[in-house]
Amino acid sequence: MKLLIVEDQKELSNSIISYLSTENYTCEPVYDYYSALEKIHVYEYSCVILDLTLPYGNGLDILKQLKKNDNPAGIVIISAKNSIEDKVLGLNIGADDFLSKPFHLSELEARIASVIRRRSFEGKNRIDLDNVILDLREKTLNGPAGRVDLTRMEYMLIEYFISNKDKVVTKEALGEHLCGDNMDLADNYDFIYTHLKNLRRKLKNAGCSDEIKTVYGMGYKFCTAARKGAQ
């Protein structure tokens, strides 16, 4: 899952990114109000981690922009401002959670995971689809033949496909999900095709049917049984 970290304290931002990167998240940092506004208007995120006190503006105004534009990203506010008024205001505007500084990184990750489960996976920790089982807490995938041994990129791909099941996702969306804005530096999308090829091979070896369908000229779709029967 791709996250936007809106935090002006670079040391804290780096610590958050270092920790969350080990939990299979792609993180993009911004350090001020205007950079955050630019990011949310250009890219899509599973969750935005939002500080309230920022250079050149207020995090609550970014939250208002996200809600005004019906942005589907989850929002977790992190703030040293521990007043009940700020917490109530942020939650009333539309934040999913509020965490006061200082906090443990493990708690932040748990809050983020909870928000993403509610928004993308109906609040479930375990997703059973046809002959694949995705465990969001353990970050594992199982098929009829047992555990599917996935790399970080392969896990991020299958999690993204399942969260967007029965929807077409473009190669551009896949690239941004895996690499964030670093995708702009890539020469082509060959690395995506390589990861997809390896993922499909591992799913087949685990006894899973080929759920990932190529939609020519558009992208890819993870098809559930009902959708496959209707095609």
ChimeraX attribute file (.defattr): number of C-alpha atoms within 10 A of each C-alpha:
attribute: neighborCount
match mode: 1-to-1
recipient: residues
	/A:1	21
	/A:2	23
	/A:3	24
	/A:4	25
	/A:5	22
	/A:6	28
	/A:7	27
	/A:8	19
	/A:9	13
	/A:10	12
	/A:11	9
	/A:12	12
	/A:13	18
	/A:14	15
	/A:15	12
	/A:16	21
	/A:17	20
	/A:18	14
	/A:19	15
	/A:20	19
	/A:21	13
	/A:22	10
	/A:23	15
	/A:24	17
	/A:25	21
	/A:26	23
	/A:27	25
	/A:28	19
	/A:29	20
	/A:30	20
	/A:31	17
	/A:32	20
	/A:33	22
	/A:34	14
	/A:35	13
	/A:36	21
	/A:37	18
	/A:38	11
	/A:39	17
	/A:40	18
	/A:41	12
	/A:42	8
	/A:43	14
	/A:44	19
	/A:45	22
	/A:46	22
	/A:47	23
	/A:48	25
	/A:49	22
	/A:50	27
	/A:51	28
	/A:52	23
	/A:53	19
	/A:54	18
	/A:55	13
	/A:56	10
	/A:57	13
	/A:58	15
	/A:59	25
	/A:60	20
	/A:61	15
	/A:62	20
	/A:63	23
	/A:64	15
	/A:65	15
	/A:66	22
	/A:67	15
	/A:68	10
	/A:69	10
	/A:70	9
	/A:71	15
	/A:72	14
	/A:73	23
	/A:74	24
	/A:75	26
	/A:76	25
	/A:77	23
	/A:78	24
	/A:79	21
	/A:80	13
	/A:81	15
	/A:82	13
	/A:83	10
	/A:84	9
	/A:85	10
	/A:86	16
	/A:87	19
	/A:88	13
	/A:89	12
	/A:90	23
	/A:91	17
	/A:92	10
	/A:93	15
	/A:94	17
	/A:95	24
	/A:96	21
	/A:97	19
	/A:98	22
	/A:99	21
	/A:100	14
	/A:101	12
	/A:102	10
	/A:103	12
	/A:104	10
	/A:105	15
	/A:106	12
	/A:107	11
	/A:108	20
	/A:109	16
	/A:110	12
	/A:111	17
	/A:112	22
	/A:113	19
	/A:114	20
	/A:115	21
	/A:116	23
	/A:117	19
	/A:118	14
	/A:119	18
	/A:120	17
	/A:121	17
	/A:122	11
	/A:123	14
	/A:124	16
	/A:125	16
	/A:126	17
	/A:127	18
	/A:128	11
	/A:129	14
	/A:130	14
	/A:131	17
	/A:132	21
	/A:133	18
	/A:134	20
	/A:135	16
	/A:136	18
	/A:137	13
	/A:138	10
	/A:139	16
	/A:140	16
	/A:141	22
	/A:142	19
	/A:143	20
	/A:144	15
	/A:145	13
	/A:146	13
	/A:147	14
	/A:148	22
	/A:149	15
	/A:150	18
	/A:151	13
	/A:152	15
	/A:153	19
	/A:154	21
	/A:155	21
	/A:156	20
	/A:157	22
	/A:158	20
	/A:159	20
	/A:160	21
	/A:161	21
	/A:162	21
	/A:163	19
	/A:164	16
	/A:165	19
	/A:166	20
	/A:167	14
	/A:168	17
	/A:169	19
	/A:170	14
	/A:171	15
	/A:172	13
	/A:173	16
	/A:174	20
	/A:175	20
	/A:176	18
	/A:177	25
	/A:178	24
	/A:179	18
	/A:180	21
	/A:181	17
	/A:182	11
	/A:183	17
	/A:184	11
	/A:185	8
	/A:186	12
	/A:187	8
	/A:188	10
	/A:189	13
	/A:190	10
	/A:191	12
	/A:192	18
	/A:193	11
	/A:194	11
	/A:195	16
	/A:196	17
	/A:197	12
	/A:198	15
	/A:199	22
	/A:200	18
	/A:201	13
	/A:202	17
	/A:203	25
	/A:204	16
	/A:205	15
	/A:206	20
	/A:207	16
	/A:208	19
	/A:209	15
	/A:210	12
	/A:211	23
	/A:212	20
	/A:213	14
	/A:214	13
	/A:215	12
	/A:216	7
	/A:217	7
	/A:218	11
	/A:219	16
	/A:220	19
	/A:221	20
	/A:222	22
	/A:223	23
	/A:224	16
	/A:225	12
	/A:226	10
	/A:227	11
	/A:228	12
	/A:229	8
	/A:230	6
	/A:231	6
